[in-house]
Amino acid sequence: MAATLRHNNVKKLGEQPFDVLVVGGGINGAVAAASLAGRGVRVALIDRGDFASGVSSNSSNLAWGGIKYLETLEFLLVNKLCKSRNRLMRAYPSTVKEIRFLTTIQRGFRFPPFFIYLGSVLYWAMGRFATRAPRYISAGAIEAAEPVINTSKAAGGLEYSDCYLYDNDARFVFNFIRKSLNFGCIAANYVESISARREQGQWLTSARDVISGECFEIRSQALINACGPWVDTQNRIAGEQTQHHHVFSKGVHLVVDKITDNKRVLTFFASDGRLFFLIPMGPKTCIGTTDTQVDTPDVSVTDADRDFLLQNANALLDLQPPLTRESIIAERVGVRPLAIKAEGGVADWVQLSRKHVIEVDEPRQHLSIFGGKLTDCLNVGDEVAAWIECLGIDVPQMHNRWYGEPGAELRDEFMLQASLMKLDGLTDPSSSEPLSERFWRRYGESAFGLLERIRADEGEAKLLIKNAEYTRCEIELAARREMIVKLEDFMRRRSKIEEVVRREDIATAPGLLEACEILFGSDAQARLAEYREVLNRSA
Ligand SMILES: Cc1cc2nc3c(=O)[nH]c(=O)nc-3n(C[C@H](O)[C@H](O)[C@H](O)COP(=O)(O)OP(=O)(O)OC[C@H]3O[C@@H](n4cnc5c(N)ncnc54)[C@H](O)[C@@H]3O)c2cc1C
């Protein structure tokens, strides 16, 4: 059970010294831990909430080369992000998938469509032609390709490729946490760093188990601050001075019923001149995003945010009936942590670069990870390992491959076994893809265990929660391996059920209690009641 895994890890955190403690379990912390553990370093990781409960579960779910930064002539950044995207595509072929972006340019926009098309050709070349080629589209052809687009003011458009994360950002992050656990990292969610001090060449971090309220100390030689938007706060409590700091830009997405059956990202420039996306999210569409300067990382969705997104979607699309606040199934909100040098003022917020910066305090063996993108995560992992070695900590397996899906041979073996037992024939008709594809993408080599369970009892392949694309054996696997402490961890982050199923349907879903019994044993009723309260509060 998840409780056993977490309970044992929390106990170990206070018992043994570590080479490195990572504070924060978003994408930056998760790749830092996976990269170090995968190279043989003794690592611990804590997050005060669930893994990926911060910005990393509120992104646009894109692994992209940053085409929009061409406008600000940040060629080096685009070149680097394109390379990072291609590396992710190669390492995660079933998770990081190419998708077409259909961009409509309105008459009177600051650049004519053909000029933007030429930019997309440059972008394609900077991406080493790893995706399908872009193509120019006339306004009439846009209408024919996607009748849902309002082309009354369209001057023309283009189609180009980038990538998206098939199962969502939070699941992508969790798979790095899981990978780090496989390599011996001691990770625990719901453990908060409340202060940290350097004593006799080691870090003593005071931590609090948020679930039990118990406090204890974690000893480590080096400390990595991967608290995302809260990096500055963590540095303050650790007495760390840094040249860089964060400023924040809030981004909101709304999830609504599917706008079109075509699996494409629809791209526009919104009324404020910024990029505006309609992104497929399983059986729904995700609309975003806003870009608002804020002073604090603790943000929520306001009516003004909702109205901005809904009004733009209604103006750019031909929707009958138009979208209203009642159309919203789920909301996502987070801040982009943007790194700035302390003394430099912020000239133009939107133009601020989204590059990551790793600031190192060598004498105190401390790293702070500022800014960044999901797309750049493998570089962050590599850079962290290089710095840890520079700080004099032994990295025994520096060249071990610490990321990526298992190789093609193992995949072929899995697919063969699945086809011999006719696994895909057991797929529920409501599912969007065959079981074999889903199992392999979500669980990699652990998916063999699922075949074993289904061979013993076909009932294990039954969907447990309606519309949720989760079978009984997957929930059993999640209970053992995914450190699910609250039902929300499962519904919102290990899966995307909460994002694609209406709250009222979730609350009354048959099978939810049974899922809770598998996940939480005798605590099932309490966890379900706690979750229903969360749903009611956010309704
Ligand atoms: C609207 C929006 C859209 C985006 N879209 C994309 C995109 O499409 N593609 C892309 O590549 N990037 C995108 N990004 C950027 C990307 O999502 C972020 O840069 C990235 O997720 C930041 O990860 P992080 O690990 O630094 O922070 P987080 O994910 O926030 O992780 C920090 C963690 O630290 C924990 N923490 C904080 N304080 C403590 C403490 N005291 N003790 C223990 N734990 C603590 C928090 O609980 C949190 O889980 C987007 C960002 C936004 C806001």
The ligand as an SDF file (V2000), in Angstrom:
LIG
                    3D

 53 58  0  0  0  0  0  0  0  0999 V2000
    0.3820   28.4650  -17.3680 C   0  0  0  0  0  0  0  0  0  0  0  0
    1.7120   27.7780  -17.5760 C   0  0  0  0  0  0  0  0  0  0  0  0
    1.9160   27.0500  -18.7550 C   0  0  0  0  0  0  0  0  0  0  0  0
    3.1380   26.4170  -18.9510 C   0  0  0  0  0  0  0  0  0  0  0  0
    3.2810   25.6440  -20.0590 N   0  0  0  0  0  0  0  0  0  0  0  0
    4.4290   24.9820  -20.2690 C   0  0  0  0  0  0  0  0  0  0  0  0
    4.5390   24.0960  -21.3700 C   0  0  0  0  0  0  0  0  0  0  0  0
    3.5950   23.8830  -22.1220 O   0  0  0  0  0  0  0  0  0  0  0  0
    5.7200   23.4760  -21.5660 N   0  0  0  0  0  0  0  0  0  0  0  0
    6.7750   23.6710  -20.7360 C   0  0  0  0  0  0  0  0  0  0  0  0
    7.8290   23.0980  -20.9970 O   0  0  0  0  0  0  0  0  0  0  0  0
    6.6950   24.4620  -19.6430 N   0  0  0  0  0  0  0  0  0  0  0  0
    5.5400   25.1140  -19.3790 C   0  0  0  0  0  0  0  0  0  0  0  0
    5.4010   25.9130  -18.2800 N   0  0  0  0  0  0  0  0  0  0  0  0
    6.5420   26.0550  -17.3690 C   0  0  0  0  0  0  0  0  0  0  0  0
    6.6550   24.8630  -16.4360 C   0  0  0  0  0  0  0  0  0  0  0  0
    5.3930   24.3360  -16.1150 O   0  0  0  0  0  0  0  0  0  0  0  0
    7.3490   25.2800  -15.1320 C   0  0  0  0  0  0  0  0  0  0  0  0
    8.5110   25.9890  -15.4050 O   0  0  0  0  0  0  0  0  0  0  0  0
    7.7370   24.0670  -14.3050 C   0  0  0  0  0  0  0  0  0  0  0  0
    6.6280   23.2240  -14.0970 O   0  0  0  0  0  0  0  0  0  0  0  0
    8.2970   24.5170  -12.9540 C   0  0  0  0  0  0  0  0  0  0  0  0
    8.6490   23.3620  -12.2320 O   0  0  0  0  0  0  0  0  0  0  0  0
    9.3320   23.4630  -10.8140 P   0  0  0  0  0  0  0  0  0  0  0  0
    9.7290   22.0830  -10.4280 O   0  0  0  0  0  0  0  0  0  0  0  0
   10.4010   24.4900  -10.8360 O   0  0  0  0  0  0  0  0  0  0  0  0
    8.1920   24.0590   -9.8550 O   0  0  0  0  0  0  0  0  0  0  0  0
    6.9220   23.3370   -9.2080 P   0  0  0  0  0  0  0  0  0  0  0  0
    6.3030   22.3750  -10.1130 O   0  0  0  0  0  0  0  0  0  0  0  0
    6.0440   24.3850   -8.6380 O   0  0  0  0  0  0  0  0  0  0  0  0
    7.5460   22.5000   -8.0140 O   0  0  0  0  0  0  0  0  0  0  0  0
    7.9930   23.0850   -6.8150 C   0  0  0  0  0  0  0  0  0  0  0  0
    7.5760   22.1860   -5.6780 C   0  0  0  0  0  0  0  0  0  0  0  0
    8.2080   22.6370   -4.4780 O   0  0  0  0  0  0  0  0  0  0  0  0
    7.3440   22.3360   -3.4050 C   0  0  0  0  0  0  0  0  0  0  0  0
    7.7240   23.1410   -2.2510 N   0  0  0  0  0  0  0  0  0  0  0  0
    7.6590   24.4900   -2.1250 C   0  0  0  0  0  0  0  0  0  0  0  0
    8.0910   24.8600   -0.8910 N   0  0  0  0  0  0  0  0  0  0  0  0
    8.4370   23.7250   -0.2330 C   0  0  0  0  0  0  0  0  0  0  0  0
    8.9350   23.4450    1.0510 C   0  0  0  0  0  0  0  0  0  0  0  0
    9.1850   24.4170    1.9540 N   0  0  0  0  0  0  0  0  0  0  0  0
    9.1710   22.1530    1.4070 N   0  0  0  0  0  0  0  0  0  0  0  0
    8.9350   21.1430    0.5210 C   0  0  0  0  0  0  0  0  0  0  0  0
    8.4500   21.3570   -0.7260 N   0  0  0  0  0  0  0  0  0  0  0  0
    8.2100   22.6310   -1.0990 C   0  0  0  0  0  0  0  0  0  0  0  0
    5.9560   22.6590   -3.9570 C   0  0  0  0  0  0  0  0  0  0  0  0
    4.9490   21.9720   -3.2480 O   0  0  0  0  0  0  0  0  0  0  0  0
    6.0700   22.2160   -5.4100 C   0  0  0  0  0  0  0  0  0  0  0  0
    5.5220   20.9160   -5.6440 O   0  0  0  0  0  0  0  0  0  0  0  0
    4.1820   26.5360  -17.9970 C   0  0  0  0  0  0  0  0  0  0  0  0
    3.9650   27.2540  -16.8250 C   0  0  0  0  0  0  0  0  0  0  0  0
    2.7330   27.8520  -16.6010 C   0  0  0  0  0  0  0  0  0  0  0  0
    2.4920   28.5770  -15.3160 C   0  0  0  0  0  0  0  0  0  0  0  0
  1  2  1  0
  2  3  1  0
  2 52  2  0
  3  4  2  0
  4  5  1  0
  4 50  1  0
  5  6  2  0
  6  7  1  0
  6 13  1  0
  7  8  2  0
  7  9  1  0
  9 10  1  0
 10 11  2  0
 10 12  1  0
 12 13  2  0
 13 14  1  0
 14 15  1  0
 14 50  1  0
 15 16  1  0
 16 17  1  0
 16 18  1  0
 18 19  1  0
 18 20  1  0
 20 21  1  0
 20 22  1  0
 22 23  1  0
 23 24  1  0
 24 25  2  0
 24 26  1  0
 24 27  1  0
 27 28  1  0
 28 29  2  0
 28 30  1  0
 28 31  1  0
 31 32  1  0
 32 33  1  0
 33 34  1  0
 33 48  1  0
 34 35  1  0
 35 36  1  0
 35 46  1  0
 36 37  1  0
 36 45  1  0
 37 38  2  0
 38 39  1  0
 39 40  1  0
 39 45  2  0
 40 41  1  0
 40 42  2  0
 42 43  1  0
 43 44  2  0
 44 45  1  0
 46 47  1  0
 46 48  1  0
 48 49  1  0
 50 51  2  0
 51 52  1  0
 52 53  1  0
M  END
$$$$
